[in-house]
Amino acid sequence: MSQNELLELRNKIDDINLEILSLLNERAEIAQEIGKQKKKSGVNRYDPIRERQSLDLIMEHHAGPFEASTIQHIFKEIFKASLELQEDDHRKALLVSRKAKSDNTIVDINGEKIGDGNQRFIMGPCAVESYEQVKAVALAMKDQGLTMMRGGAYKPRTSPYDFQGLGEEGLKILRDVANETGMSVISEILTPHDVEKALDYVDVIQVGARNMQNFELLKTVGKVQKPVLLKRGLSATIEEFINAAEYIISEGNDQIILCERGIRTYEKATRNTLDISAVPILKKETHLPVVVDVTHSTGRKDLLLPAAKAALAIGADAIMAEVHPDPAVALSDSAQQMNIPEFNEFMNQLSPYRSESPIG
């Protein structure tokens, strides 16, 4: 074969490649339109019966020279890419997505801003047990210059026989101490009908891991004018986590803080497994600030400091951890809560790692 003949054949290949590209793009546009129609009708994007029909039709007209398995593989990849294209269109539509809003959402909690580029801390006892207990922690936090205090008044526990919290009395204690010490209150609310009552006491409504897919609760907190701290579910994927936040923002409340608190895996060395990579993924995929709860993700006091360093280094907007005046007598999660001297050392050790300039 002469050089000219080879060049001519290659030119034909290039022309065919461009024709294939044009047809693929035309097919993609039709697939996108099909995806929109499926969404309107509430039909699943993936239809295995339709895919089998398409493959059968293709194979009826296939006469070589490619092997049948090769043709099937090529078209399965095209089908897969079209399905992903429909899913990308779905993600673009999400109100929490970075594509919907390029700027970071900044959540203002009584003047303390989460998501503004400065890294902050949310501290407090696992469960509210008494006024004296909460006041002691609040004063220690105040000495460290912190203003955002967490505390559980309602405690969803794995066992029905474990301490369930003080309920509304616990919220009253949190509010009284916060008013006396200049703190803002972050506390978990369990049911939709408790939300309105909680508005008098809390500055941030926490939706806990076990309630991440309590859709009625998500819709209810989406209708109030209070920031919401949403924790990732025990075994939730990042996509499920993002969609839970979408339930809130779709009701009108965009003041949402995402909290990575570890997920359940086969590993038993820690209480949960801290998915540290979730932080940059969430910050890339959404415009919402991201907090890392180092207490619940590790369940070990000896791991709180290195986990917090990692979270700050990877771009978390805030660190959440638990503090108790006397963890040995705590009514819940005693092994994972810092006492006040440990808390002070924790804060001192983290001082060099805190970002005072914009992040991500």
PEJOQUI-V500038 format. One record per backbone hydrogen bond with DSSP energy under -1.0 kcal/mol. CO is the residue of the C=O (numbers start at 1). NH is the residue of the N-H. If there is no record, write none. Layout:
CO & NH
CO & NH
//
This chain:
2 & 6
3 & 7
4 & 8
5 & 9
6 & 10
7 & 11
8 & 12
9 & 13
10 & 14
11 & 15
12 & 16
13 & 17
14 & 18
15 & 19
16 & 20
17 & 21
18 & 22
19 & 23
20 & 24
21 & 25
22 & 26
23 & 27
24 & 28
25 & 29
26 & 30
27 & 31
28 & 32
29 & 33
30 & 34
31 & 35
32 & 36
33 & 37
34 & 38
35 & 39
36 & 40
37 & 41
38 & 43
47 & 51
48 & 52
49 & 53
50 & 54
51 & 55
52 & 56
53 & 57
54 & 58
55 & 59
56 & 60
67 & 71
68 & 72
69 & 73
70 & 74
71 & 75
72 & 76
73 & 77
74 & 78
75 & 79
76 & 80
77 & 81
78 & 82
79 & 83
80 & 84
81 & 85
82 & 86
83 & 87
84 & 88
85 & 89
86 & 90
87 & 91
88 & 92
89 & 93
91 & 94
94 & 97
96 & 287
97 & 101
107 & 114
109 & 112
112 & 109
114 & 107
120 & 319
122 & 321
123 & 150
124 & 323
130 & 134
131 & 135
132 & 136
133 & 137
134 & 138
135 & 139
136 & 140
137 & 141
138 & 142
139 & 143
141 & 146
142 & 145
147 & 184
148 & 123
149 & 186
152 & 128
153 & 167
159 & 162
164 & 155
166 & 169
167 & 171
168 & 172
169 & 173
170 & 174
171 & 175
172 & 176
173 & 177
174 & 178
175 & 179
176 & 180
177 & 181
178 & 182
178 & 183
184 & 149
185 & 203
185 & 204
186 & 151
187 & 206
191 & 194
192 & 195
194 & 198
195 & 199
198 & 201
198 & 202
204 & 187
205 & 229
206 & 189
207 & 231
208 & 211
209 & 212
211 & 214
213 & 215
214 & 218
215 & 219
216 & 220
217 & 221
218 & 222
220 & 223
224 & 226
227 & 205
228 & 257
229 & 207
230 & 259
234 & 264
237 & 241
238 & 242
239 & 243
240 & 244
241 & 245
242 & 246
243 & 247
244 & 248
245 & 249
246 & 250
248 & 251
248 & 253
249 & 252
254 & 256
255 & 228
257 & 230
258 & 291
259 & 232
260 & 293
263 & 273
273 & 263
274 & 276
275 & 278
276 & 279
277 & 281
278 & 282
279 & 283
280 & 284
281 & 285
282 & 286
285 & 98
287 & 105
289 & 258
290 & 317
291 & 260
292 & 320
293 & 297
294 & 298
295 & 299
297 & 272
298 & 271
300 & 303
303 & 307
304 & 308
305 & 309
306 & 310
307 & 311
308 & 312
309 & 313
310 & 314
311 & 316
317 & 120
318 & 292
319 & 122
320 & 294
322 & 338
326 & 329
327 & 330
338 & 324
339 & 343
340 & 344
341 & 345
342 & 346
343 & 347
344 & 348
345 & 349
346 & 350
350 & 353
355 & 119
//
